[in-house]
Amino acid sequence: MTTATDSPRVPTDSLGNPITVPDSDDILVVEASDGSRWELVCGLEVHAELATVTKMFSGAPNNFGDDPNTNVDPVTLGLPGTLPVVNQRAVELAIRFGCAVGAEVRRSVFSRKNYFYPDMPKNFQISQFDLPIVVAGELELPDGHVVGIERAHLEEDTGKSTHVGGAGRITGAVHSLVDHNRAGVPLLEIVSRPHVRSAEQARQYVAELRAILVACGISDGKMEEGSMRVDANISVRPEGSDDLNSRCEIKNVNSLRSLGRAIEYEAKRQADLHATGGKVVQETRHWDETDGRTHTMRSKEDADDYRYFPEPDLVPVDPDPAWVAEIAASLPMLPAARRARLADLTGEPGTAEAVVAIVDRGQDDQAVGAIQAGAEPRRVLVHIAQNLAGEGGAELPADRLAELVAMEVSGDLTATQAKQVLAELVADPSLTAAAVAKAKGFEAMDTGALEVAIDEIIAANPTEWEQFRTGDPKVRGKLTGFFVGKVMKATKGQADGKAATALLNQKATA
Amino acid sequence: MSTAESAIDIAAAIRAGGRSAVEVTEAHLARITEHEPTIHAFNEVTAESALAAAAEIDRAIAAGEPVGPLAGVPIAVKDNLCTKGIATTCSSKMLEGWIPPYDATVVQRLAAAGAITVGKTNLDEFAMGSSTETSAFGVTRNPVDHTRVPGGSSGGSAAAVAAQFAPLALGTDTGGSIRQPAAFCGVVGVKPTYGLVSRYGLIAYASSLDQVGPLANTVADAALLLEAIAGHDAADATSIPQEAPRLVEHLDDGVAGLRVGIITELMGDGIDPDIIAQVRAAAEALAAAGATVEEVSVPAVSHGLSAYYLIGPAEASSNLARFDGVRFGLRVDAPTTNEMMVATRTAGFGDEVKRRIMLGTYALSAGYYDAFYGKAQKVRTLICRDFATAYERFDVLLSPTTPTTAFEIGSIADPLTMYLNDTCTTATNMAGDCAISVPFGTDAAGLPIGVQVLAPALGEATMFRAAVALEAAAPALAQGEPDHR
């Protein structure tokens, strides 16, 4: 328990561990107004709403988007005499997360965080303070940088206030409306170590965290619905130094894009302040999306004294190691491993856009299946990344996709035709690629038929042909599109563009 | 019929068909009508719903349907236990007229057992007090002597039993709030083991100390009631996951060989000599019945009171934060939300509640936590340890319940002096153990004295056996209607 008299010589985190800041190939360095250079030190706090059926401490439904104050019960409303009971599923999901990031899962104690606010029914929040359930994990970003996870703890969400009148804040409001549907929704607060060194790493960290949460069924990870909320703790120090300067906590960062912008703005603001002899004071700042700046919310001096003490209505949560082991064993393959698997099979880097997108959408099993069924890996990546990118990721049995790719590779289908066949197969997976191709009349043209068509087009466009035949590669390149377009039109798309180009070039040099 | 009959006898007669529940209820309601204006044990008498419930019991019995162990027995329920559809006020302006949408678990269990709730009893506001004088709705008078307090905070419940308004009552005990009023009013009061009885629906004062328990005219009735309300409740995470203990069937097992320790620290300074004498007499009675009796030192007991007055208020400061005018209870309108909350809490809470909220807020504050709340928790650990050591050698411990007998209404103005009432009782709550107060003799003025039997957690069966032995040996009280003194 910290007190006003605590003054540790070595800076420590909330659990008393020394604070370390790792080096990285990718460190954001900002130049202050006087030309001095400052590097970023950043830690992220992510609140993830857990994908439970009911709330953290009661049987009221945990469901987003319902009519206000319908997902409530006496416990949610903090009615006199009510008591909390821990949602075991929420504990299980927290343990899942701990296992997914290689953390220690330990005996934890709920505490009360006391402060008055009208959307907090009991005027205290039940949270874990000095004894969180998950400690000391780490998360490797796609670029290989490792971000330590200090802790993850369970807590309950507050209700949602709407302040009417004034500036939309409680001060000056004519009246306030409170929706308690969100009150008591289980949250996992995931606190990183200050190991994030650039805006890009911050985005990657949140994206990777989200991917893990979604893959493990811990949270739906929807930032737009507030299922995932990010606060950034930001400080800067002279480039190359080991100092730890005062940090500011930036709230209201609601998208990956704003996260990057907010970090860059705040780093620059602090660098300028340091450079001009000012002092960065520890405070909470609000990111304003419209003006692209951060603004003071409350300084440390104004901060509430939360008077944390152990929640006497609950007993410690001490997970049985056998249960933890069982949960660890039941984890699905994690995004990093899935990217590596797909990268291995396709020869693409794990950071390739198509690989990241396919794993992110959970379509990698499909890709792996098709490749294992013999399909050409890169064409599989293209089809899934581009042609099956629909909401949630359309599904196609591996052998169907493999058959389609095989027809494409053999020249039986052009890329354009393959795309059309694919759409039909997704709509009706009982069909085969060959059947669809036949039904659509996508018979492969033999070279003779293609030649006849090209000869007719050459005869009809003598001027262009002369230019093509005598022109430099630049001119010929331009006119290739013209002739291939005519060929496609004449053959109703059945011609293979590559074959037509080859034949045109052959004729021009003959 | 006589309202002096025990719950066990009433229940037996009703089950046997010799008497109707309506008749029993009417008799008790008639007695309430006659004496309640003087005693003021109740915040609300629920005559109508009581008669309806009694009629339902009679119908069930006539139809040959099974009924519970308390079928047709009137009971008074402390007004900090939530009753669906019936106002639950904690004797505070903050909750005046507040009607809960749900029943406390103990209230559900009473209904399942067939008990008839005749009313909600007065208490010190939010159970903070030792005299029922901090009630926002007026003081309750001690039926033994109307110029005196009934004790508190369960003063209304103790008075209701002593005045024969009901043979049973539910109280709550955070630092002595069942046992002290039981002692003052000459009735039996039990603080069960922490976690034995569900707290769901008990409006919290101090969550780690609060426990619901019975008040009754006899030890056996108290045991019967405790059996009916005890046992695991999934809605209370601190509820012990086991079934209610069997108490009544072991009441007459005797005390032969029982090892009894008299707590030395509670037999000296600050305790009325008449009370000490009765505790010694009680010990002799147990010895005569075959128990072995020795004195034992439980050193940390001496620090129980000061630690209690930090931990209790600390938890209370947080528990009572929800009374802000936003969702329920009193709201005093003001221009802004913050001002509304301040105005509501200023108007809604009485002085003693405010005092404890401030004390507790301070004890938890940054920079003071270690010195106050943290230290009090260490003392609590010591109390547990010292009791555990004592219980290695003794089955039960014996002490006075209170340092004095019932005092006159209005005679104690100083809060610290008032807090001394809890000298002998808080340690049990701190340890999470159980204890019972049994009437045993009177002081020179003829006021009842309570002897306290303490037992380790879940030691209720042994504790009740000792209590029955004491009850059997207790000096006969002056006969006559208790409220006609």
Contacts between the chains, C-beta under 8 A, distances in Angstrom:
chain1	res1	chain2	res2	distance
A	1	B	369	5.7
A	1	B	370	6.5
A	1	B	374	6.6
A	2	B	366	7.4
A	3	B	366	6.3
A	3	B	367	5.2
A	3	B	368	8.0
A	3	B	369	6.3
A	3	B	370	5.6
A	4	B	366	5.6
A	4	B	367	3.6
A	5	B	367	6.8
A	74	B	100	7.9
A	74	B	101	6.4
A	74	B	102	5.3
A	77	B	327	5.7
A	77	B	328	7.8
A	78	B	322	4.7
A	78	B	327	7.1
A	79	B	100	6.9
A	79	B	101	7.4
A	79	B	102	7.6
A	79	B	327	7.7
A	79	B	328	6.6
A	80	B	82	7.0
A	80	B	88	7.4
A	80	B	90	7.6
A	80	B	95	6.9
A	80	B	98	7.5
A	80	B	100	7.3
A	80	B	203	4.3
A	80	B	204	8.0
A	80	B	322	7.1
A	80	B	323	7.8
A	80	B	328	7.4
A	80	B	329	7.9
A	81	B	81	7.6
A	81	B	82	4.4
A	81	B	88	7.8
A	81	B	100	7.0
A	81	B	102	8.0
A	81	B	104	6.1
A	81	B	200	7.0
A	81	B	201	4.3
A	81	B	202	5.8
A	81	B	203	4.7
A	81	B	204	7.3
A	82	B	200	7.3
A	82	B	201	7.7
A	83	B	199	6.4
A	83	B	200	5.2
A	83	B	235	6.3
A	83	B	236	5.4
A	83	B	237	6.8
A	84	B	237	6.8
A	85	B	234	6.8
A	85	B	235	6.3
A	85	B	236	7.8
A	85	B	237	5.2
A	86	B	237	6.6
A	112	B	318	5.4
A	114	B	317	7.8
A	114	B	318	5.4
A	114	B	321	6.4
A	114	B	364	7.5
A	116	B	321	6.7
A	116	B	324	6.6
A	116	B	338	7.8
A	116	B	341	6.3
A	118	B	324	7.4
A	118	B	326	5.0
A	118	B	337	5.5
A	118	B	341	7.8
A	121	B	322	6.6
A	121	B	327	6.6
A	122	B	321	6.6
A	122	B	322	4.7
A	123	B	321	3.6
A	123	B	322	5.5
A	123	B	324	6.1
A	124	B	318	5.4
A	124	B	321	5.9
A	170	B	336	7.8
A	170	B	337	5.9
A	170	B	338	7.6
A	171	B	336	7.4
A	173	B	336	7.7
A	173	B	337	7.3
A	176	B	337	5.8
A	178	B	326	7.2
A	305	B	365	5.7
A	305	B	366	4.8
A	307	B	317	7.7
A	307	B	318	7.4
A	307	B	361	6.8
A	307	B	364	3.8
A	307	B	365	6.2
A	307	B	366	7.7
A	307	B	369	7.7
A	308	B	364	7.9
A	309	B	314	6.5
A	309	B	315	7.9
A	309	B	318	7.3
A	309	B	364	5.6
A	309	B	369	7.7
A	309	B	373	6.3
A	312	B	206	7.6
A	312	B	207	3.8
A	312	B	208	3.8
A	312	B	238	7.7
A	312	B	315	5.7
A	313	B	199	8.0
A	313	B	204	7.8
A	313	B	207	5.0
A	313	B	236	8.0
A	313	B	237	6.3
A	313	B	238	6.6
A	314	B	237	5.0
A	314	B	238	7.5
A	315	B	237	5.8
A	315	B	238	6.3
